[in-house]
């Protein structure tokens, strides 16, 4: 099979022809049709996340069809379309798993980071962590649902019942969660890189109440702010925009250092919290929403061998919406 492999050292992927993987007990062998390109993949190849599997095949927004079942698998059948998300395994017995917080598991496995992922023609995955996908989306459209959508959903949920939602960093996750928030009757205020008028237009096209640069103040106080850009400087910026009792929710797995800020920005029972990974129930709940509400997914598609170009475009802010590798698309 063809795969794009990160071998460590320079932040580049290398095309390799590898033997097809074989599913072990409890696993699915999946023919990959599309795989989203996530900022977490960029953090892996840029060395910002410690201890990746090396070599590793990145990619954790995987859409494909089941080619073969490992022993003991139930709930899936050959030819069925499935999704493989970031959370690839958990121990099942640590205090976090035992209390319904498997996203905080002490010894997890992550697709495309500690487990080979979907920048390849075939992948194996633990069936217990795979998801059934809504039929209304194409393979390319479904790919960003598996991380951008899921993490966005969990980030929004951590904002509670806040009605005025600020979103900092209007990329893959933001353009999905903005639609979920609007469906729930919330007002969305979109903050982009200063001068990124394409992202601001996308936000307004998706019915955001307001859109502007992250260096601008919103027209009114926010009840909560969701940060998807990996820029720590946005935390005090968002705190300034959030009303008393509000929350700033950091939705990324990596962020640059947060600068010091005066206590008055936090005072008034404002909160700063982070989102860590996802649970399988998050996946099932979000896929139900995605099946009920038509989400307008904006994607830019690249060939598998062009994965480095996709990562470069993401790194430099040249992607509007979500980047997706078309691996072996169904007709």
MARVEX-644931 format. One record per residue: residue number from 1; residue in one letter; x, y, z of N, C-alpha, C in turn. Coordinates in steps of 0.2 Angstrom, whole numbers, padded with zeros to 4 digits, always signed. Layout:
// residues N
nr:rest:n_px:n_py:n_pz:ca_px:ca_py:ca_pz:c_px:c_py:c_pz
NUM:A:X:Y:Z:X:Y:Z:X:Y:Z
...
END
This chain:
// residues 331
nr:rest:n_px:n_py:n_pz:ca_px:ca_py:ca_pz:c_px:c_py:c_pz
1:X:+0004:-0006:+0000:+0000:+0000:+0000:+0004:+0006:+0000
2:X:+0002:+0012:-0003:+0005:+0018:-0003:+0004:+0022:+0004
3:X:+0009:+0025:+0007:+0008:+0029:+0013:+0013:+0034:+0013
4:X:+0011:+0040:+0017:+0015:+0045:+0018:+0017:+0045:+0026
5:X:+0024:+0044:+0027:+0027:+0042:+0033:+0031:+0048:+0036
6:X:+0030:+0049:+0043:+0034:+0054:+0046:+0039:+0050:+0050
7:X:+0046:+0051:+0048:+0051:+0047:+0051:+0055:+0050:+0056
8:X:+0053:+0057:+0058:+0057:+0060:+0063:+0062:+0065:+0060
9:X:+0065:+0069:+0064:+0070:+0074:+0061:+0066:+0080:+0057
10:X:+0067:+0080:+0051:+0064:+0086:+0047:+0057:+0085:+0047
11:X:+0053:+0091:+0047:+0046:+0091:+0047:+0043:+0089:+0040
12:X:+0045:+0084:+0037:+0042:+0082:+0031:+0040:+0074:+0031
13:X:+0035:+0073:+0027:+0033:+0066:+0026:+0036:+0063:+0020
14:X:+0037:+0056:+0020:+0040:+0053:+0014:+0036:+0048:+0012
15:X:+0035:+0048:+0005:+0030:+0042:+0002:+0034:+0035:+0003
16:X:+0030:+0031:+0005:+0033:+0024:+0005:+0028:+0019:+0003
17:X:+0030:+0013:+0000:+0026:+0008:-0002:+0027:+0002:+0004
18:X:+0022:+0001:+0007:+0022:-0004:+0013:+0018:-0010:+0012
19:X:+0019:-0015:+0016:+0014:-0021:+0016:+0008:-0019:+0019
20:X:+0002:-0021:+0016:-0004:-0020:+0019:-0004:-0022:+0026
21:X:-0007:-0019:+0031:-0008:-0021:+0038:-0013:-0027:+0038
22:X:-0013:-0030:+0043:-0017:-0036:+0044:-0021:-0035:+0051
23:X:-0028:-0035:+0051:-0031:-0034:+0057:-0030:-0040:+0062
24:X:-0029:-0038:+0068:-0029:-0042:+0074:-0036:-0043:+0077
25:X:-0036:-0047:+0082:-0043:-0048:+0085:-0046:-0042:+0088
26:X:-0052:-0040:+0086:-0055:-0034:+0088:-0054:-0028:+0084
27:X:-0050:-0029:+0078:-0049:-0024:+0074:-0052:-0024:+0067
28:X:-0053:-0018:+0064:-0055:-0018:+0057:-0049:-0016:+0052
29:X:-0049:-0020:+0046:-0045:-0017:+0041:-0049:-0013:+0036
30:X:-0047:-0007:+0035:-0051:-0002:+0032:-0047:+0001:+0026
31:X:-0051:+0001:+0020:-0049:+0004:+0014:-0050:+0011:+0015
32:X:-0045:+0016:+0015:-0046:+0023:+0016:-0048:+0026:+0010
33:X:-0053:+0030:+0010:-0055:+0034:+0005:-0053:+0042:+0005
34:X:-0053:+0044:+0011:-0051:+0051:+0013:-0049:+0052:+0020
35:X:-0044:+0057:+0021:-0042:+0058:+0028:-0041:+0065:+0029
36:X:-0044:+0068:+0034:-0043:+0075:+0035:-0036:+0077:+0037
37:X:-0034:+0083:+0036:-0027:+0085:+0038:-0029:+0090:+0044
38:X:-0027:+0088:+0050:-0028:+0092:+0056:-0022:+0096:+0058
39:X:-0023:+0101:+0062:-0018:+0105:+0065:-0014:+0100:+0070
40:X:-0017:+0095:+0073:-0013:+0090:+0077:-0008:+0087:+0073
41:X:-0009:+0085:+0066:-0004:+0082:+0062:+0002:+0086:+0061
42:X:+0000:+0093:+0061:+0005:+0098:+0060:+0010:+0098:+0066
43:X:+0006:+0098:+0072:+0010:+0098:+0078:+0015:+0092:+0079
44:X:+0012:+0086:+0076:+0017:+0080:+0076:+0023:+0081:+0072
45:X:+0022:+0083:+0066:+0028:+0083:+0061:+0032:+0089:+0063
46:X:+0030:+0094:+0066:+0034:+0100:+0068:+0037:+0099:+0075
47:X:+0036:+0093:+0078:+0040:+0091:+0084:+0037:+0095:+0090
48:X:+0031:+0097:+0090:+0028:+0100:+0096:+0024:+0096:+0100
49:X:+0023:+0090:+0098:+0020:+0084:+0103:+0026:+0079:+0104
50:X:+0027:+0078:+0111:+0032:+0073:+0112:+0030:+0066:+0111
51:X:+0035:+0062:+0110:+0035:+0055:+0109:+0030:+0052:+0104
52:X:+0030:+0054:+0098:+0026:+0051:+0093:+0029:+0044:+0092
53:X:+0025:+0039:+0089:+0028:+0033:+0087:+0032:+0035:+0081
54:X:+0038:+0032:+0080:+0042:+0033:+0074:+0045:+0027:+0071
55:X:+0044:+0026:+0065:+0040:+0030:+0060:+0033:+0030:+0062
56:X:+0029:+0035:+0060:+0022:+0035:+0061:+0019:+0037:+0054
57:X:+0013:+0034:+0053:+0009:+0037:+0047:+0003:+0041:+0051
58:X:+0004:+0048:+0049:-0001:+0053:+0052:-0008:+0052:+0050
59:X:-0013:+0055:+0053:-0020:+0056:+0050:-0025:+0052:+0055
60:X:-0029:+0056:+0057:-0034:+0054:+0062:-0041:+0056:+0061
61:X:-0043:+0058:+0054:-0049:+0060:+0052:-0051:+0055:+0046
62:X:-0051:+0049:+0047:-0051:+0044:+0042:-0058:+0041:+0040
63:X:-0059:+0041:+0034:-0066:+0039:+0031:-0064:+0033:+0026
64:X:-0067:+0027:+0027:-0066:+0022:+0022:-0071:+0016:+0023
65:X:-0070:+0011:+0020:-0074:+0005:+0020:-0071:-0001:+0023
66:X:-0075:-0005:+0027:-0072:-0011:+0030:-0070:-0016:+0024
67:X:-0064:-0018:+0025:-0061:-0023:+0020:-0061:-0030:+0023
68:X:-0060:-0030:+0030:-0060:-0037:+0033:-0060:-0035:+0040
69:X:-0064:-0040:+0044:-0065:-0040:+0051:-0060:-0045:+0054
70:X:-0057:-0042:+0060:-0053:-0046:+0064:-0057:-0051:+0068
71:X:-0054:-0056:+0071:-0058:-0060:+0075:-0062:-0057:+0081
72:X:-0068:-0059:+0082:-0072:-0056:+0087:-0075:-0050:+0086
73:X:-0075:-0047:+0080:-0078:-0040:+0079:-0085:-0041:+0078
74:X:-0089:-0037:+0081:-0097:-0036:+0080:-0099:-0029:+0078
75:X:-0104:-0028:+0075:-0107:-0021:+0074:-0105:-0018:+0068
76:X:-0100:-0021:+0064:-0098:-0019:+0058:-0098:-0025:+0053
77:X:-0098:-0023:+0046:-0098:-0028:+0041:-0094:-0026:+0035
78:X:-0091:-0031:+0031:-0087:-0029:+0025:-0091:-0024:+0021
79:X:-0088:-0019:+0018:-0091:-0015:+0013:-0094:-0009:+0017
80:X:-0095:-0009:+0023:-0098:-0003:+0027:-0093:+0003:+0028
81:X:-0096:+0009:+0027:-0092:+0015:+0028:-0091:+0016:+0035
82:X:-0085:+0018:+0037:-0084:+0019:+0044:-0079:+0025:+0045
83:X:-0079:+0028:+0051:-0074:+0033:+0052:-0070:+0031:+0058
84:X:-0063:+0034:+0058:-0059:+0032:+0063:-0056:+0039:+0066
85:X:-0057:+0040:+0072:-0056:+0047:+0075:-0049:+0047:+0079
86:X:-0047:+0052:+0082:-0041:+0053:+0086:-0040:+0048:+0092
87:X:-0045:+0047:+0096:-0045:+0042:+0101:-0045:+0035:+0098
88:X:-0039:+0031:+0099:-0039:+0025:+0096:-0039:+0019:+0101
89:X:-0038:+0020:+0107:-0038:+0015:+0112:-0038:+0018:+0119
90:X:-0040:+0015:+0124:-0039:+0017:+0131:-0038:+0010:+0135
91:X:-0036:+0011:+0142:-0035:+0006:+0146:-0041:+0002:+0148
92:X:-0046:+0007:+0150:-0052:+0004:+0152:-0053:+0003:+0160
93:X:-0047:+0004:+0163:-0047:+0003:+0171:-0044:+0008:+0175
94:X:-0041:+0013:+0172:-0038:+0018:+0176:-0044:+0022:+0179
95:X:-0043:+0027:+0184:-0048:+0030:+0187:-0052:+0035:+0183
96:X:-0049:+0037:+0177:-0053:+0041:+0173:-0057:+0037:+0168
97:X:-0055:+0031:+0166:-0059:+0027:+0162:-0065:+0024:+0166
98:X:-0063:+0023:+0173:-0069:+0020:+0177:-0074:+0025:+0179
99:X:-0072:+0031:+0178:-0077:+0037:+0180:-0080:+0040:+0174
100:X:-0080:+0037:+0168:-0083:+0039:+0162:-0079:+0045:+0158
101:X:-0073:+0046:+0160:-0068:+0051:+0157:-0063:+0048:+0153
102:X:-0064:+0043:+0149:-0059:+0040:+0145:-0055:+0045:+0141
103:X:-0057:+0051:+0139:-0053:+0056:+0136:-0047:+0057:+0140
104:X:-0047:+0056:+0147:-0041:+0058:+0151:-0037:+0051:+0153
105:X:-0038:+0046:+0149:-0035:+0040:+0151:-0028:+0040:+0152
106:X:-0025:+0037:+0157:-0018:+0037:+0158:-0013:+0034:+0153
107:X:-0016:+0029:+0149:-0012:+0026:+0144:-0016:+0025:+0138
108:X:-0018:+0030:+0135:-0022:+0030:+0129:-0017:+0029:+0122
109:X:-0021:+0027:+0117:-0018:+0027:+0110:-0021:+0032:+0106
110:X:-0017:+0035:+0102:-0020:+0040:+0098:-0018:+0039:+0090
111:X:-0024:+0039:+0086:-0023:+0038:+0079:-0018:+0043:+0076
112:X:-0014:+0041:+0072:-0009:+0045:+0068:-0004:+0048:+0072
113:X:-0003:+0046:+0079:+0002:+0049:+0083:+0005:+0043:+0087
114:X:+0002:+0039:+0091:+0005:+0033:+0093:+0003:+0027:+0090
115:X:-0002:+0027:+0085:-0005:+0022:+0081:-0005:+0024:+0074
116:X:-0003:+0020:+0069:-0003:+0022:+0062:-0010:+0024:+0060
117:X:-0010:+0030:+0056:-0016:+0033:+0054:-0018:+0032:+0047
118:X:-0021:+0037:+0044:-0025:+0037:+0038:-0021:+0040:+0032
119:X:-0015:+0043:+0033:-0012:+0045:+0027:-0009:+0039:+0023
120:X:-0013:+0035:+0021:-0012:+0028:+0018:-0018:+0025:+0015
121:X:-0016:+0020:+0010:-0022:+0017:+0007:-0026:+0012:+0011
122:X:-0023:+0010:+0016:-0026:+0005:+0021:-0024:+0007:+0028
123:X:-0028:+0005:+0033:-0027:+0006:+0040:-0030:+0001:+0044
124:X:-0028:-0001:+0050:-0031:-0005:+0054:-0033:-0001:+0061
125:X:-0039:-0002:+0063:-0041:+0002:+0069:-0045:-0003:+0074
126:X:-0045:-0002:+0080:-0049:-0005:+0085:-0056:-0004:+0084
127:X:-0060:-0009:+0082:-0067:-0008:+0081:-0071:-0004:+0086
128:X:-0069:-0005:+0092:-0073:-0002:+0098:-0073:+0006:+0097
129:X:-0068:+0009:+0094:-0067:+0016:+0094:-0069:+0019:+0087
130:X:-0071:+0014:+0082:-0073:+0017:+0076:-0081:+0019:+0076
131:X:-0082:+0023:+0071:-0089:+0026:+0071:-0093:+0025:+0065
132:X:-0099:+0024:+0065:-0104:+0024:+0060:-0105:+0032:+0058
133:X:-0105:+0033:+0051:-0105:+0040:+0048:-0112:+0041:+0045
134:X:-0114:+0047:+0046:-0121:+0049:+0042:-0120:+0048:+0035
135:X:-0125:+0046:+0031:-0124:+0044:+0024:-0125:+0051:+0020
136:X:-0127:+0056:+0023:-0128:+0062:+0019:-0122:+0066:+0017
137:X:-0116:+0064:+0019:-0110:+0067:+0018:-0106:+0063:+0013
138:X:-0102:+0066:+0008:-0097:+0062:+0004:-0091:+0060:+0009
139:X:-0087:+0056:+0006:-0081:+0054:+0010:-0077:+0060:+0012
140:X:-0076:+0065:+0007:-0072:+0071:+0009:-0075:+0075:+0014
141:X:-0082:+0076:+0013:-0085:+0080:+0018:-0085:+0077:+0025
142:X:-0086:+0070:+0025:-0086:+0067:+0032:-0080:+0067:+0036
143:X:-0074:+0068:+0032:-0067:+0067:+0035:-0067:+0072:+0041
144:X:-0068:+0079:+0040:-0067:+0084:+0045:-0072:+0083:+0051
145:X:-0077:+0079:+0050:-0082:+0078:+0056:-0078:+0074:+0061
146:X:-0073:+0070:+0060:-0070:+0065:+0064:-0065:+0068:+0069
147:X:-0063:+0075:+0068:-0059:+0078:+0073:-0061:+0085:+0074
148:X:-0061:+0089:+0068:-0063:+0096:+0069:-0070:+0096:+0071
149:X:-0075:+0092:+0069:-0081:+0092:+0071:-0082:+0090:+0079
150:X:-0079:+0084:+0080:-0079:+0081:+0087:-0076:+0086:+0092
151:X:-0070:+0088:+0091:-0067:+0093:+0096:-0071:+0099:+0096
152:X:-0073:+0102:+0091:-0077:+0108:+0091:-0084:+0107:+0095
153:X:-0087:+0101:+0094:-0093:+0099:+0098:-0091:+0099:+0106
154:X:-0086:+0095:+0107:-0084:+0095:+0115:-0082:+0102:+0117
155:X:-0079:+0106:+0113:-0077:+0113:+0116:-0083:+0117:+0117
156:X:-0088:+0117:+0112:-0094:+0120:+0113:-0098:+0118:+0119
157:X:-0098:+0111:+0120:-0102:+0109:+0126:-0099:+0111:+0133
158:X:-0092:+0112:+0133:-0089:+0115:+0139:-0091:+0122:+0140
159:X:-0094:+0125:+0135:-0096:+0132:+0136:-0103:+0133:+0140
160:X:-0106:+0127:+0141:-0112:+0127:+0144:-0118:+0130:+0140
161:X:-0122:+0134:+0143:-0128:+0136:+0139:-0127:+0144:+0137
162:X:-0120:+0146:+0136:-0118:+0152:+0134:-0122:+0154:+0127
163:X:-0125:+0160:+0127:-0128:+0162:+0121:-0124:+0166:+0116
164:X:-0120:+0170:+0118:-0115:+0174:+0114:-0108:+0170:+0114
165:X:-0107:+0167:+0108:-0101:+0163:+0108:-0096:+0166:+0103
166:X:-0090:+0168:+0106:-0084:+0170:+0102:-0080:+0164:+0100
167:X:-0078:+0164:+0093:-0074:+0159:+0091:-0067:+0162:+0088
168:X:-0062:+0160:+0091:-0055:+0163:+0089:-0051:+0157:+0085
169:X:-0050:+0159:+0079:-0047:+0154:+0074:-0052:+0151:+0070
170:X:-0054:+0154:+0064:-0060:+0151:+0061:-0057:+0147:+0055
171:X:-0055:+0141:+0057:-0053:+0136:+0052:-0058:+0130:+0052
172:X:-0055:+0124:+0052:-0059:+0118:+0051:-0064:+0116:+0057
173:X:-0062:+0117:+0063:-0066:+0115:+0069:-0071:+0121:+0069
174:X:-0069:+0127:+0069:-0073:+0133:+0070:-0079:+0133:+0065
175:X:-0078:+0132:+0058:-0083:+0132:+0053:-0088:+0127:+0054
176:X:-0087:+0122:+0058:-0092:+0116:+0059:-0095:+0118:+0065
177:X:-0092:+0120:+0071:-0095:+0121:+0077:-0099:+0128:+0077
178:X:-0098:+0132:+0072:-0102:+0138:+0072:-0109:+0136:+0069
179:X:-0109:+0131:+0065:-0116:+0129:+0062:-0120:+0126:+0068
180:X:-0116:+0122:+0072:-0120:+0118:+0077:-0122:+0123:+0082
181:X:-0118:+0129:+0084:-0120:+0134:+0088:-0126:+0138:+0086
182:X:-0126:+0139:+0079:-0132:+0143:+0076:-0138:+0138:+0076
183:X:-0137:+0132:+0075:-0143:+0127:+0075:-0146:+0127:+0082
184:X:-0142:+0128:+0087:-0144:+0128:+0094:-0147:+0135:+0096
185:X:-0147:+0140:+0092:-0150:+0146:+0093:-0145:+0151:+0096
186:X:-0139:+0150:+0096:-0134:+0154:+0099:-0131:+0159:+0094
187:X:-0129:+0165:+0096:-0126:+0170:+0092:-0118:+0169:+0091
188:X:-0115:+0169:+0085:-0108:+0167:+0084:-0104:+0173:+0082
189:X:-0099:+0175:+0086:-0094:+0180:+0084:-0088:+0177:+0082
190:X:-0086:+0178:+0076:-0080:+0175:+0073:-0074:+0179:+0073
191:X:-0068:+0177:+0075:-0062:+0181:+0076:-0057:+0177:+0071
192:X:-0054:+0180:+0066:-0049:+0177:+0062:-0042:+0180:+0063
193:X:-0037:+0178:+0059:-0031:+0182:+0059:-0032:+0189:+0056
194:X:-0029:+0194:+0058:-0031:+0200:+0056:-0030:+0201:+0048
195:X:-0034:+0203:+0044:-0034:+0203:+0037:-0036:+0197:+0033
196:X:-0038:+0192:+0037:-0040:+0186:+0033:-0048:+0187:+0032
197:X:-0049:+0190:+0026:-0056:+0192:+0024:-0059:+0186:+0021
198:X:-0056:+0181:+0019:-0059:+0175:+0016:-0062:+0171:+0022
199:X:-0058:+0170:+0027:-0061:+0167:+0033:-0067:+0171:+0036
200:X:-0066:+0177:+0036:-0072:+0182:+0039:-0078:+0181:+0035
201:X:-0077:+0181:+0028:-0083:+0180:+0023:-0086:+0173:+0024
202:X:-0082:+0168:+0025:-0085:+0161:+0027:-0089:+0161:+0033
203:X:-0087:+0165:+0038:-0090:+0165:+0044:-0097:+0168:+0043
204:X:-0097:+0174:+0040:-0103:+0177:+0039:-0108:+0173:+0034
205:X:-0105:+0170:+0029:-0109:+0165:+0025:-0112:+0160:+0029
206:X:-0109:+0158:+0034:-0112:+0153:+0039:-0116:+0156:+0044
207:X:-0118:+0162:+0043:-0123:+0165:+0048:-0120:+0167:+0055
208:X:-0114:+0169:+0055:-0111:+0172:+0061:-0114:+0179:+0061
209:X:-0115:+0181:+0068:-0118:+0188:+0069:-0113:+0193:+0067
210:X:-0106:+0192:+0068:-0101:+0197:+0067:-0095:+0193:+0066
211:X:-0090:+0196:+0062:-0084:+0193:+0060:-0079:+0199:+0060
212:X:-0073:+0197:+0062:-0067:+0202:+0062:-0061:+0199:+0064
213:X:-0056:+0203:+0064:-0049:+0201:+0066:-0049:+0200:+0074
214:X:-0044:+0195:+0076:-0043:+0194:+0083:-0040:+0200:+0086
215:X:-0038:+0205:+0083:-0036:+0211:+0086:-0041:+0216:+0087
216:X:-0048:+0214:+0085:-0053:+0219:+0086:-0058:+0216:+0092
217:X:-0061:+0221:+0095:-0066:+0219:+0100:-0073:+0218:+0097
218:X:-0076:+0213:+0100:-0083:+0212:+0097:-0088:+0217:+0099
219:X:-0093:+0218:+0096:-0098:+0224:+0097:-0101:+0223:+0104
220:X:-0101:+0218:+0107:-0104:+0217:+0114:-0101:+0211:+0117
221:X:-0101:+0211:+0124:-0098:+0206:+0128:-0100:+0199:+0126
222:X:-0096:+0194:+0126:-0097:+0187:+0125:-0099:+0184:+0131
223:X:-0103:+0178:+0131:-0104:+0174:+0136:-0099:+0168:+0137
224:X:-0095:+0167:+0131:-0090:+0162:+0131:-0086:+0163:+0125
225:X:-0080:+0161:+0125:-0075:+0161:+0120:-0072:+0154:+0119
226:X:-0072:+0152:+0112:-0069:+0145:+0111:-0063:+0147:+0107
227:X:-0057:+0144:+0109:-0051:+0146:+0105:-0048:+0140:+0102
228:X:-0048:+0140:+0095:-0045:+0135:+0091:-0038:+0136:+0088
229:X:-0036:+0142:+0088:-0030:+0144:+0085:-0025:+0143:+0091
230:X:-0019:+0140:+0089:-0014:+0138:+0094:-0010:+0144:+0097
231:X:-0013:+0149:+0098:-0009:+0155:+0100:-0011:+0157:+0107
232:X:-0006:+0156:+0112:-0008:+0158:+0119:-0010:+0165:+0120
233:X:-0007:+0169:+0116:-0009:+0177:+0117:-0016:+0178:+0116
234:X:-0020:+0173:+0113:-0027:+0174:+0113:-0031:+0173:+0119
235:X:-0028:+0170:+0124:-0031:+0169:+0130:-0033:+0175:+0134
236:X:-0028:+0180:+0135:-0030:+0186:+0138:-0034:+0190:+0134
237:X:-0033:+0190:+0127:-0038:+0193:+0123:-0045:+0191:+0123
238:X:-0046:+0185:+0124:-0053:+0182:+0124:-0056:+0184:+0131
239:X:-0052:+0184:+0137:-0054:+0185:+0143:-0057:+0193:+0143
240:X:-0053:+0197:+0140:-0056:+0204:+0139:-0063:+0204:+0136
241:X:-0064:+0200:+0132:-0070:+0200:+0128:-0076:+0196:+0131
242:X:-0074:+0192:+0137:-0079:+0188:+0140:-0082:+0192:+0146
243:X:-0089:+0191:+0147:-0092:+0195:+0152:-0091:+0191:+0159
244:X:-0093:+0194:+0164:-0092:+0190:+0171:-0096:+0184:+0171
245:X:-0093:+0178:+0174:-0096:+0172:+0174:-0095:+0168:+0168
246:X:-0092:+0171:+0163:-0090:+0167:+0156:-0084:+0163:+0156
247:X:-0084:+0159:+0151:-0078:+0154:+0151:-0074:+0155:+0144
248:X:-0068:+0154:+0145:-0063:+0154:+0139:-0061:+0146:+0138
249:X:-0063:+0143:+0133:-0062:+0136:+0132:-0057:+0135:+0126
250:X:-0051:+0132:+0128:-0045:+0131:+0124:-0046:+0124:+0120
251:X:-0048:+0124:+0114:-0050:+0118:+0111:-0044:+0114:+0107
252:X:-0038:+0116:+0108:-0032:+0113:+0104:-0028:+0109:+0109
253:X:-0024:+0104:+0106:-0020:+0100:+0110:-0013:+0103:+0111
254:X:-0012:+0108:+0108:-0005:+0112:+0109:-0006:+0119:+0108
255:X:-0003:+0123:+0112:-0004:+0130:+0112:+0003:+0134:+0114
256:X:+0005:+0139:+0111:+0011:+0143:+0113:+0009:+0146:+0120
257:X:+0015:+0148:+0123:+0014:+0150:+0130:+0009:+0156:+0130
258:X:+0005:+0155:+0136:+0000:+0161:+0138:+0004:+0166:+0141
259:X:+0004:+0172:+0139:+0007:+0178:+0142:+0004:+0179:+0149
260:X:+0008:+0182:+0153:+0005:+0185:+0160:-0001:+0190:+0158
261:X:-0006:+0190:+0163:-0011:+0195:+0162:-0013:+0197:+0169
262:X:-0016:+0203:+0170:-0018:+0205:+0177:-0024:+0201:+0179
263:X:-0025:+0200:+0186:-0030:+0197:+0189:-0037:+0199:+0187
264:X:-0038:+0206:+0186:-0044:+0208:+0184:-0048:+0205:+0178
265:X:-0044:+0203:+0173:-0046:+0199:+0168:-0050:+0193:+0170
266:X:-0047:+0189:+0175:-0050:+0183:+0177:-0056:+0184:+0182
267:X:-0055:+0189:+0186:-0060:+0191:+0191:-0067:+0191:+0189
268:X:-0072:+0190:+0193:-0079:+0190:+0191:-0081:+0183:+0189
269:X:-0078:+0178:+0192:-0079:+0171:+0191:-0079:+0169:+0183
270:X:-0074:+0172:+0180:-0072:+0170:+0173:-0068:+0163:+0174
271:X:-0068:+0159:+0169:-0065:+0153:+0169:-0061:+0152:+0163
272:X:-0055:+0149:+0163:-0051:+0146:+0158:-0050:+0139:+0158
273:X:-0052:+0135:+0153:-0052:+0128:+0154:-0049:+0125:+0147
274:X:-0047:+0119:+0147:-0045:+0116:+0141:-0049:+0110:+0139
275:X:-0049:+0108:+0133:-0052:+0102:+0131:-0047:+0097:+0129
276:X:-0048:+0091:+0132:-0043:+0085:+0130:-0046:+0079:+0127
277:X:-0044:+0079:+0121:-0046:+0073:+0117:-0054:+0072:+0116
278:X:-0057:+0066:+0116:-0064:+0065:+0116:-0066:+0058:+0119
279:X:-0072:+0057:+0120:-0074:+0051:+0122:-0078:+0047:+0116
280:X:-0079:+0041:+0117:-0083:+0038:+0111:-0090:+0040:+0111
281:X:-0093:+0042:+0117:-0100:+0045:+0118:-0100:+0052:+0114
282:X:-0095:+0056:+0115:-0094:+0062:+0111:-0095:+0060:+0103
283:X:-0092:+0055:+0101:-0092:+0053:+0094:-0099:+0051:+0092
284:X:-0102:+0047:+0096:-0109:+0045:+0094:-0114:+0051:+0094
285:X:-0113:+0055:+0099:-0118:+0061:+0100:-0117:+0065:+0094
286:X:-0111:+0067:+0093:-0110:+0072:+0087:-0112:+0069:+0080
287:X:-0111:+0063:+0079:-0113:+0060:+0073:-0121:+0060:+0072
288:X:-0124:+0059:+0078:-0132:+0060:+0078:-0134:+0067:+0076
289:X:-0130:+0072:+0078:-0132:+0079:+0077:-0130:+0080:+0069
290:X:-0124:+0078:+0067:-0122:+0078:+0060:-0127:+0075:+0055
291:X:-0131:+0070:+0058:-0135:+0066:+0053:-0142:+0070:+0053
292:X:-0144:+0074:+0058:-0150:+0077:+0059:-0150:+0084:+0056
293:X:-0144:+0087:+0056:-0143:+0094:+0054:-0138:+0094:+0048
294:X:-0140:+0097:+0042:-0135:+0097:+0037:-0130:+0102:+0038
295:X:-0124:+0100:+0039:-0118:+0104:+0040:-0115:+0106:+0033
296:X:-0113:+0112:+0032:-0110:+0114:+0026:-0103:+0114:+0027
297:X:-0100:+0108:+0024:-0093:+0107:+0025:-0088:+0110:+0019
298:X:-0084:+0115:+0021:-0080:+0118:+0016:-0073:+0115:+0016
299:X:-0071:+0112:+0011:-0065:+0108:+0011:-0060:+0110:+0005
300:X:-0054:+0108:+0006:-0049:+0109:+0000:-0046:+0102:+0000
301:X:-0046:+0099:-0006:-0044:+0092:-0007:-0037:+0092:-0010
302:X:-0033:+0087:-0007:-0026:+0086:-0010:-0025:+0078:-0011
303:X:-0021:+0077:-0016:-0019:+0070:-0017:-0015:+0067:-0011
304:X:-0015:+0061:-0010:-0011:+0058:-0004:-0004:+0060:-0005
305:X:-0001:+0060:-0011:+0006:+0061:-0011:+0008:+0069:-0010
306:X:+0002:+0073:-0010:+0003:+0080:-0009:+0002:+0082:-0002
307:X:+0003:+0077:+0003:+0001:+0078:+0010:+0006:+0084:+0013
308:X:+0012:+0084:+0011:+0017:+0089:+0013:+0014:+0096:+0011
309:X:+0011:+0097:+0005:+0009:+0103:+0003:+0003:+0105:+0007
310:X:-0002:+0100:+0009:-0007:+0102:+0013:-0005:+0104:+0020
311:X:+0000:+0101:+0023:+0003:+0103:+0029:+0006:+0110:+0029
312:X:+0009:+0111:+0023:+0012:+0118:+0022:+0007:+0123:+0022
313:X:+0002:+0122:+0018:-0004:+0127:+0017:-0007:+0128:+0024
314:X:-0008:+0123:+0028:-0011:+0124:+0035:-0007:+0128:+0039
315:X:+0000:+0126:+0039:+0005:+0130:+0043:+0005:+0137:+0042
316:X:+0004:+0139:+0035:+0005:+0146:+0033:-0002:+0149:+0033
317:X:-0007:+0146:+0035:-0014:+0149:+0035:-0017:+0150:+0028
318:X:-0015:+0146:+0024:-0018:+0146:+0017:-0024:+0142:+0016
319:X:-0027:+0139:+0021:-0033:+0134:+0020:-0039:+0138:+0023
320:X:-0044:+0138:+0019:-0050:+0141:+0022:-0055:+0135:+0022
321:X:-0057:+0133:+0029:-0061:+0127:+0030:-0057:+0122:+0032
322:X:-0057:+0116:+0029:-0053:+0110:+0031:-0050:+0107:+0025
323:X:-0044:+0105:+0026:-0040:+0101:+0021:-0041:+0094:+0022
324:X:-0041:+0091:+0016:-0043:+0083:+0016:-0039:+0080:+0011
325:X:-0036:+0074:+0012:-0032:+0070:+0007:-0037:+0065:+0004
326:X:-0038:+0066:-0002:-0042:+0061:-0006:-0038:+0055:-0008
327:X:-0039:+0049:-0004:-0034:+0044:-0005:-0036:+0039:-0010
328:X:-0042:+0036:-0010:-0045:+0032:-0015:-0053:+0033:-0015
329:X:-0055:+0038:-0018:-0062:+0040:-0017:-0066:+0036:-0021
330:X:-0072:+0035:-0018:-0077:+0031:-0021:-0081:+0035:-0026
331:X:-0083:+0032:-0032:-0086:+0036:-0037:-0094:+0035:-0036
END
